[in-house]
Amino acid sequence: MLAGRSRLALTVGAALLLLLPFAVDLLLGRGWVRITDFALLYIMLALGLNIVVGYAGLLDLGYIAFFAVGAYTYALLGSPQFGLHWPVWLVLPLGASLSCLFGVLLGAPTLRLRGDYLAIVTLGFGEIIRIFLNNLNGPVNITNGPQGISRIDPVAVGGFSLGTTQHLGGLELPSVHLYYYLFLGCTLLVILVSLRLEKSRIGRAWMAIREDEVAAEAMGINTRNIKLLAFAMGATFGGLSGGLFAGFQGFVSPESFGLMESIMILCMVVLGGMGNIGGVVLGGVLLVLLPEAFRHGAGPVQQMLLGRIIIDPESLRMLLFGLALILVMLVRPAGLWPSVRRQRELTADDGAAQQEQDTVYDASR
């Protein structure tokens, strides 16, 4: 009975996901399908950061740098900038691999840092990457500086390009719909990998380090390698997302990889629920859709209630967005959908010591 209900729920969920872009296009317009595509990209980013912050407990404020590495790798190898137009099946893995390498380079010198000190170093790393890309236009022009790289090749496999409308079996699929299905498949793959990591010995080791690094090391966990692996895995997901972003957007510039983007991705993890994949997905959806809803609704609501627009919709959008975040953190400090372990950490201080001991013991098994 339960197995049949589970299969029915999966079938209904899959059908809803497949039909979602058509429903959004019909009800809200094609612009909201594009926003949905960006939501899937940010969910992939948030899931990668969740490995570093949610599982291993390493505060990373420069995560957007790996997104930039993946995006610029795709842009440089798939645009007229160098006259190279490498296939996507080669460029995307290369961008993810380079981001993984940068993740190790970031993690290696920060192994002994914790808390605020780690946050400051990672923040500096993210800003260094952005400034580096912004100034790498002389004496040899590589990144085209602040002007960015345009005319980037869309994602294409063989003669099937996602940058143009395609007709399949009499069904017209616009570009934003095609990218939706690509991003959905990649997001589901990232979720599957995250689930496998969470339930593995490596995942238990990450959680043990998050609870008490000294106790984890005393139980025989190689904290150095495990922390480097967390940085590498998170960076790989970020690089993959960056490559997809470049192919989808067709343009990249250093302005897309600023500090606020890192803060936004971290808010997705914290707001949704650190360490819980479902919560991170929920946080990613809300933090992409809510600002856009405020952007489109702030002006008409003022016009309806006051007869004119008093506060600029863009400024009001950020104000309402900030108030919503504060309210959620006051009501749900563990996040909207926290993991069971994380919720116990914040609500049951009496059992904290026993929980920490159990986590370290499980990781050492």
N, C-alpha and C positions, 0 to 999 in steps of 0.2 A: 504494500500500500504506500509506504513512505517513498520507496524507490520510484513507483509510478508517479507520485506527486512531484518528486524532484525532476524527473524527466519532463513532465508537463511544464513545470516552471522554467526549465532551461529552454524548452522549445518556444514558449511564449516570449521569454526574454530575448532570445535570438531573433525572433520575428520582429519584435519591437525595435531592436537595434538596426536591423536591415531596412525597416521602413521609416526610421526616424528622419533621414534627410528629406524624404519626399513630404512627410507631414510638416516638418519645419518650413520647408519651401512653400508649401501651400498656405499655411496659417500665418507665418510671420515674414516670409520673403527670403530670397536667396542670400541676402546679407547675413541672416542669422545662421544659415548653413555654414558659411565661412567662419562665423564665430564658434560654432560647434567644432569645426576642424581645429581651431586654435585651442579649444578646451581639451581635446584629445592630446594635442602636443604638450600642453602644460601638465596634463595628468602623467604622461611619460616622464617629464622632468621631475615632477613631485615624487613619483615612485622611486626614481634614482636617488633623490635626496633623502628619501625615507630610509634607505639602506644606511646612509651615513649618520643621519640624525636620529631617526626612529629606532633602528636596530642597534647600532654601535654607540649611540650617544655622543657623537662627535659633532660639535656645533660648527657648521660650514656656512660662512656668509659669502663665499666667492664661487658658489656652484655654477653661476651663470657663465663662468669662464669656459667650462667644458662644453656648454651649449655653443659658445662662440667658436671654439676650435672645430667642432663638427660642422658648423655652418660655413665657416671660411674655407675649410678643406673642400667641401662640396663646391663652393663658389669659385675657388681658384682652379679647380680641375674640371669644372663643367660650365665654363663661360668664355666669352671672347677675351677675357683679361690676359691670359697667356696663349690664347688660341687652342686650348685643350678642351676636348669634349669627351671625357672618359665616360664609360657606361656606368649607370647608377649602381649596378650590382658589384662594381669594384670600388666606387667612390664612397658609398655609405659604410661598408665595413672598414675602409681605410680611415675615415673620419672617426668612427667609434674606437678604432685601435689607437689612433693618435690621442684621443681624449683619455683613454685608459692609461696611456703612458704619462700624460700630464697629471693624471690623478695620482699615480705613483710618485712622480716628482714632487707633487705638493705634499703627499703624506709622509714621505721619507724624513724631511727635516722637522716635521711637527709631531713626531711620535711621542715626545715627552711633554707636549703642551696639552693643557686641558682648559675647559671653560672659556672664560673671557679672552685669555691669551691665544687660544686656538682660533677663536672667532676673529680676532684682530688680524692674525697672520693670513687666514683664508680670505678675509676681506681685502687685504693688501694684494694677494695673488690675483683676485678677480679684477681689481682696478689696474694692475700691471698689464694684464692681458688686453684689457680694453684700450688703455693708453698706447700700448705697443701696436695694436691694430690701427689706431687712429693716426699714428705717426710713421708708419712703415710705407710711406709714399716717396721717400727720397733717401739717399741719392738714386736708388733704384726703386721704381714704383712697383710695389708688390700688391698691397691691399687697396690702393687708390685712396688711402687716407680717409678723411671724414666724408668724402663724397660716396664712399661705398662702392660695391660691385653690382652692376645691373645686368640685365639680359642673361640671367642664369638659366641654364637648361632645365625644363621641367622634368619631373620623374618620368622615365619612359623605359619600357622593356621591349626590345625589338622595335617593331613599328607601332606599338601601342603606347601612345603618349597620354598622360593624365592632364596635360595642359590644355587639351582641346576637348570639345564635346564628342562623345563616342555614342554609337548606336549599336546596341546589343539585343538581337532578337526583337527588333521593333521598338525597344525601349530606349528613350533618349536619356543619356546620363551626362549632365554638365560636369565641368572640371571639378567644381567644389564637391560634388557627389562622389566622384571617383577618388579624390583625395580623402574624403571621409572614410571610405571603405579601406583604403590603405592604412590610414592612421588608426582605424579601429582594429585592424589585424595586428599592427605593431603594438598597440596598447594591450591587447589581450595576451600577446606573447610576453611582454614585460611583466604583466600580472602573473602569468604562469611561472616565469622564472623567479619572481619575488616570492611566490607561495612555496616553491621548492626550496629556495634558500632559507626561508623562515623556519621550515620544519626540519632542516638539515642540521648536522652537527656544527657547521659553520655559523648558521643562524643562532643557535644556542650559545655559541662562543661570543658572538657579537653582543647578545643580550647580557651575558655575564660580565663583559667589559663595561657595558653601560651601567650595570648595578654597582660593581665594585671591581675596578681594574686590578688592585693589589691582590684581592682575594682570588680573582680569576687567574692571575699569574702564579699564585701560590698553589693552585690546583693543577698546574701543568699546562695551561693554555699559552700558546706562543702569541702574546698580545701584539708584538711587533708585526708579524705576518698577517694576523687577522685584521688589524686596523688598516694595513696597506691594502688588503683585499677589499675592505669596505670602500675605501677611496676609489680603487680601481673599478669596482663594479658600478658604483654610483656614477662615475665619470663616463663609463661606457654607455649607459643609458642616456646621459646628457648629450654625448657626441652623436648618437643615433638620432635623437630628437632635433639637434641642430642641423644635421644634413637634410632631414625631411623638411624642416622649416625653410631652408634656403631654396630647395626645389619647389616648394609650394608658393613662397613669397616672390621668387624671381629677383629678389634684391636683398642685400645685406649691408649694414653699415654699423660702425661701433656704437651708435646710439641705441641699438636694439639690445645691448648687453650691459646695461648700466646697473648700478647698485639696487635700484628700485625693483628690477626684475628678480634679483636674488632674494630680496626681502619678500616679494610676492610669492615666490615658490616656497620659501620657508613658512610663510603664513598658511599656505595650502596644507602643508604637513601638520602644523600645529593646530590649525583650526579644525581640520578634519579628524585628527586623532593620531598622534605619533605612534608608529609601530603597527598600525592597523591598515591593511591595504584598502579595505572598503572605505575607511574614513578618509584616507588620502585621496581616493577617487572622488568622494563627495566634496572634500575641500577644494579640489581642482575645478570641479564643475561650478561650484558656488562662486568662487573668486574670479572666474572668467565671466560668468553670466551676470552676476549681480552688478558689477560696474557698468556693463553695457545696458542693463535694464534701467539703472539710475540715469545713465546718459540720455536714453531715449524718453524716459518718463518725467524727468525733473522739469523740463520746460512746459509740456502740456499740463501737468498738475498745477504749476504756478499760474498758468494762464486761466485754468478753470476755476481755481479758488480765489485768486487775487485780481484777475482781469488783465494782468500784465506780468512780464518776467522781471522779478526784482533781483534775484541772484543768478549769476551766470551758471547755466546748467553744468558746465565742466567743473566749476568750483564746488557746486552743491553736490555733484556726484561723488567727489572725493570725501566731502564732509559726511554724507550719509553712509558711504562705504566704511569710513573709519568708525563712525558710531555703531554700525552693525557689528564690526569686529570686536569693539570694546564690550558690547552687550553680550555677545556670545562667550567671550572669555570670562565675564563675570558670572554668567549662568552656568556655563559648561567649561570649567577650567581644564578638564582633561581632553577637550575637543568634542565635536558633535557626535563622533562615533569612535570612541577610544577603544584600544585593545583591552581585554579583560585584565591583563597584568598591569597595564598603565593605570587603569581606573582604580585598582586596588592600591597602587602606590600613593594615590592622592586622597583616598577615602578611608584607608585602614592603616593607620600608623602603627597600631599594636602588632600587626603581623608583618611589618616591613622587614624586620631582621630575619624572620623565618623565610620569607619570600626570597630575599637576597641569597640566603644560604641554599635554597632549593635551586635557584637559577644557576648559581656557580656549579653546583653538584651536577645538574643536568648537562651543562656545557662540557664538563670534564669527562663525561662518560664516553 
